[in-house]
Amino acid sequence: MSAPEQFSVLRHRPVLLLWISRVASMVAFQMLGVAVGWQLYALTSNPLDLGLMGLFQFVPAALLSLVAGHAADRFDRALLLRLAQIVEAVAALMLVIATVTGLATREWIFGAAFILGSARAFEGTAFQTVLPVIVAQKHLTRAIAALASAQQTATIGGPALGGLLYLVGPTFVYSLCCALFLIGSVCNSFISTGRVASKREPLTTRTLFAGFGYIRRNPIILGAISLDLFAVLLGGALALLPVFARDVYGTGPWGMVCCAPPQRSGRW
């Protein structure tokens, strides 16, 4: 057998830790999407608030994407992952506190969504760049496939699990999500990049926007990014599922996810 075929996530400790971390984080994120969407609509009964919640998460992610890329180039990527997931745990803890104390308002939920979106900008970038650092080039393809499969499984199963656990209550879902984010962060604390950082160029406008120049020079990349962008924007209609679940079908959050197609993106 060739070397790439002999690769196993179970035998490669850094990849296994990254795999566990990613699954825990994605499941928590998808569960939060169901719980927060349902709780917000129960509070306001306004479909516009569901769209605004996605906006409060998208805006910081868009604004911080360039900064997150430079941070991944200049700092320990495993450390960035760990810190981002700690911040996500804080956002989930905010929702726990608000629900327990009866202070849960649309503004509080929007604030938690903003914090979560900011953290995921760094987590997503660091996750995409940490794998080539901890895996040999000959094993990279199989490692990417293993992590992609785990991520898709979590993306599909997370909303269903969140809907079922919402039967216990939103506090239980938020607490579990907080614990999952912390588990992911602990796993990342045992990952060592094992590589000295390359020479760092000073941060200038040219280096900050170098990625846009690269995309402009490669039209095929621009086309692929544009296609995914429109798919994500259209997929945002999934945020309105609580409206159809409660007002049209007369069911609860468990019914909302049973018939829902899986989400393609990391957004709620």
C-alpha positions, 0 to 999 in steps of 0.5 A: 500500500502506498503511504497516503493509503496507510494514513489513519486519523486514529493513529495521527494524534494531532489530526485526531485532536483537530477532528474532535475539536472541529466536530465539537465546534460544528455540532455546538454551532448548529445546535445554537442555530436552532435554539437561538432561532426558536427562542428569538422568534418565540420572544418577538414573533417577528421574521425580520429579527431572524434575518437580523440575527444572521446579519449580526453574525455575518458583518463581523465575519466579513469585516474581520476576515482579512485580519484573521488571515494575517493573524493566521500567518503571524501567530500560532494557528492552534492558539488562534483556534483555542482562543476563538473557541473560548470566545464562542463558549463565552457567547454561549454562556451569555445566552445561558445567563440571559435565559436563566435570569430572564434577561433574554432580549433580542438585543442580548441575542444579537450581541451574542450573535455578533461575538460568535460571528467575530470568533468564527472569522478567526476559527474558520481561517485558522482551521483551514490553515493549521492542517498543512502544518501538522500533516505531511504533504503525502497525507494531506489529501486523506486528512482533508477528506476525513475532516470534511466528512466529519464537518458535513456529518456535524452540519447535518446532525447538529440541527436535528440534535439541537431541535430534540434537546430544545425539548429540555429547554434552551438553557440545556442546549446553550450549556451543552454548546458551551461545554462543546466549545470548551472541549474543542479548545482543550483539544487544540491546546494539545496540538503543536504546530511544530514549525518556526514561523516564516519571515513576516512582512510588515502589515501594509495595505498591499499585503492586506489586500494581496488576496484580492489581487490574486483572485483578480488574476485567477478568474476561475477562483473568482467564479468558484467563490461567486458561486458559493457566495450566492448559494450561501446567500440564498441558503439564508432563507433557512433562518426563516424555518421557525416561522414555518414550523410554528405558524404554518405547520404548528409544530415545535423546534423538533419539527423544524429540523426534521424536514429541513435540508442541511445547511451548506455554510457556517451561518445560522 
